[in-house]
Every structure is written in structure tokens, then in C-alpha cells.
Amino acid sequence: MTDRKATARMRRRHGGANPVTVGALVLGVIVVLTYLGFTKHVPFTHGFRVKAVFTEANSIRKNSPVRIAGVNVGKVKDVQREPGTTAAVVTMELQDKALPIHKDATLKIRPRIFLEGNFFVDLKPGTPQTPTIGDGDTIPVTQTATPVQLDQVLTALQASSRDDLQAALKGFGDGLTVKPSAAEDAQQDPDVRGKTGAQALNSSLRTGGDALKNLSIVNEATLGTQQHDLGRLIHGLGTVTKALDRNESDLQGFVTNFNTTMASLASESGSLKSTVRLLGPTLSTAKGALTSLDAAFPNTRAFARDILPGVRETPATIKAAFPWIRQTRGLLQQSELRGLTQDLRPTTANLSKVVDTSLKLLPQIDLVAQCATKVVLPAGDEKIDDGALSTGAENYKEFWYAMVGLAGEGMNFDGNGGYVRFAVGGGDQTISTGKIGGALGDTFFGKSNSKAMGTRPAYPGHRPPYNPDVPCKDQRVPDFNTATVGPADGSTATRSAPATSAVAREAVAQVRSAGAPASPATSSGKTSLTDEIASRLNPFRTARAGK
């Protein structure tokens, strides 16, 4: 009995799995396979997802279809509000047959048919030439659109809007039918004065043929001169718009600034109207200028043809100039002309000062030249009538005759140098001088065989007036032959002579000690060439200036 029970327990232990457990597992596998067969989706994974920003969701909700050309290619997975804005971000999951999606793809929310209800997302994947987007990328709001609802249409046509529309239509009708006043005609073109807007438009049709002909020429030129020029233009325009799309903030600023510019133009409508009115005469003038320019083109074209040989020779000329350029570069280096110019820079500065100073010197030289021409040389040309002692020669020649004779008599010399010996004879007539050397000087006496006949010129008893402010050129030429003869023993002359002689001796002493007489200063404190010459010709000038 005991063995039978043990055997039964061993059979139950090794009899296999519980049928309930096996049935549950098989049922679970069947459910999973059925789910995968109907959903065709692997759990815990998702397909290609893309986001798009719309201005409003328009009842788009989760599981709304996404279609390309009317074919379902995905579903909406989520709809969220864009943070900080009134826009909506729609997340969509696309099937493989919807790929690839390009960066210029566009999306639009469209209503489904009546029986379907709700809305769907119409996707246009973009052009193949543009790059593709990746999983999780976002398409900006500038590439999306939403449908216009009936309530929006009705809202746009409110009572105030309808009134404005009626006023606009009435104003347009008045502009076409009402005749302008005299004040309004004064500012219009002469061809349309006194006409209504419709009549003026009809008048413009007379010149419309030429305008449309020119417009057709412009349109033909827009096609370009080579094949695909217009395509390249459109491609370039696309590149520009794409750049604007990438910089939405800059585009927004551009629109804002454009609005500000238009507002400024609107505020200057009067000036703008005047500008448009003057545009016709300006274009007429420009037409004449362009006609002249077109007439000048043949000459310009001929010049271009004539200059072509010279242009062709230019490379050879430049190549031949290279040795000269190398020599010139060496000449202009620091050790050559560049260093020389630096050394000459101080000299150039001093030379400019000399030139500036010469502007003051040249007038003084002119005065000296006029003095010599009008006074000094004519005075030297006079012949002095000295009775039996007259030579008949000009007095400047007599001066040089005396110099020659003195040189001939002065050939004797001793340890002190050359000297001249004068032999003075005696007589019964005593002659005396004034004091030589001033009031404290000595008086000299001499003997003469003949009695003194007189003094020539006569001593007037005072020193002649001296006016340094009167130019030498304006002085009268002296007449040496009209000098009067004074008494031989005039006391005034004998008293005044020593004073004159003392001044002369003082000037001579200055010449020997300084090498030249001192030059008197002018009123400005500077010496002139005229003063230098006057001081050498008139030693009394310095003595008088010192008194």
C-alpha cells in the first residue's frame, strides 16, 4: 500500500506542465501576433517623425492622417502649443514611403470630405535639389498654411469693413467720372487737363501700343541671351528667398523697416506727387541724353579697336620696363636717393626760410638799385668846374685817377708797411685848423706861400639836415658846380670843422676796429641792405643816430 502511494506521487511529479499555464501562454502569443499583424508596428519603437509649426491647429488632433497626393503616409502623433506664441506645433510620424522629406517641404491643413469629418495634413515633400531633413526636425511656420474658415470670412466683412469697401468703391467711381476743378488741373499734365479719370485712361491707350511694345522687348530680354538664363535667375531668386527664410528675424526687421519707409513716403505724399509729375520731363531729357550716348558709342567702339594694338603690346612693354624698375628701386634705397633726401631735409627747411626772407630783401635791393640808378651814378657823372685845375673828366674818374696816383706814390714801405711821403714847402702865410679830435683835440698850423682865397663850398654855420625816412631814389641829384665860396677866415667854419672832423675820425676808428661801420637799426629793429650801404657811404649817419 505504501509503495503504491509513492509510485503515484512520483508520477504526478514527472507528469508535465500544467495545462492551464500552457493554454495561457499560447493565448498570449496569439494575441501578440494578432496585434502585430493588424497594427504592423513594433512596440517601444516609432517611425520617422517630423514637426511643423502652424499658426493654428484647426481641429487637427491625434491620429489625424497625413497625406501626400491624397495617399495616407502617416499620422499626427501630438499637437502642442508653441511656448511663448499663439502657434501650434504638430508632431507627425511618417511611413517609409513618405521619405525623403526635403527642407523646402510645405504643409497645409485641409478639410476632409463630409463623411470623413475633421481635417488632415497635406504634405508636399519638396524639390529633389534641396537637402533632406532628419528625424525630429521642425518645419518653420513660413512653410505651413491653414485653411480659411467661414467664420473668418464673415469676420472680415463686418459692418465697418463693408462701409470702408463701399467708400473705396464710391471714391474709385468718383475718380473715374468726376471732372477735376481748375485748381486740380493746374497741377496735372497738359494732356489730361479738363478730363475725367476714365477719359484720361482712355487717352493713355493711344500711347499704350508703344508702351506694350517696349514691355514686350523687356520681357524678351528677361529670358536672357543664352539657354536656361531665366532658370538660373529663378534659381538665384530661390537662393535669396531661402536665405531670407533662414533668417526670419532679419526678414521681420526688413518688413518693419519697409513699413516705416512706406509710412514716411505717405507722410510726404505732396512731395511724392510733385516728383511723379516731374518724372515725365525728366524722362524726356534722359531720352535725349541716352540718344547722345548711343551716338557716341560708334566712336567709342572705334577707339577701342584702335587701342587694341597698344593693349597687346602692354605686356611686352611692362616686361621691358622691369630692368628699369629694378634700377630705380636700387636708386631709391636708403643708401642712395632716400638717404640723400633725408640729409637734405634740414637744408630744404632752411632754404624755405631763405626764400621767405628774400621776400623782404628784394624790395630793399630794388630801392638800392633805384638809388644808384637815379642819384649815385648821375652824381658821379658830373664834371666839376675847378677853374685852372679842372680836368674835364667825370668826378668818379677823378676819384680813380687819385687812387692810381696814390698807389704810384705809395710804393715806399718800411717795417710798418707802405707809406706815402709828402713834402710841404714853407711860406709867410700861417694857416691853422680847428681842434682835431673834438673839443679836447689839438690845433694844427701850417705855412703857405699864398694867401688863402676862401672856402668852397662855403660853410653854412650848421650841419645840413639829414632825414633818413626819405628814400634815396627820391632825393635830388646834387649840383657840385653851384657851390658858393665862403670867406677864408670864417670863424664859424673854423669852429664847426673840428666837430665834423671828429665825427669822421670816430667813424674811421670804428671801421678799423670792427671791419665795417655799424649799421643803424630801422624802426622794426632790423637792418636793411640800404642802411648798410648808407652807413658805409656816410659815416656821420651813425654819429647822428647815437645823439
Summary of the structure (lengths in Angstrom):
residues: 547
radius of gyration: 62.0
end to end distance: 179.9
largest distance: 216.2
contacts: 1199
relative contact order: 0.04
helix: 56%
strand: 13%
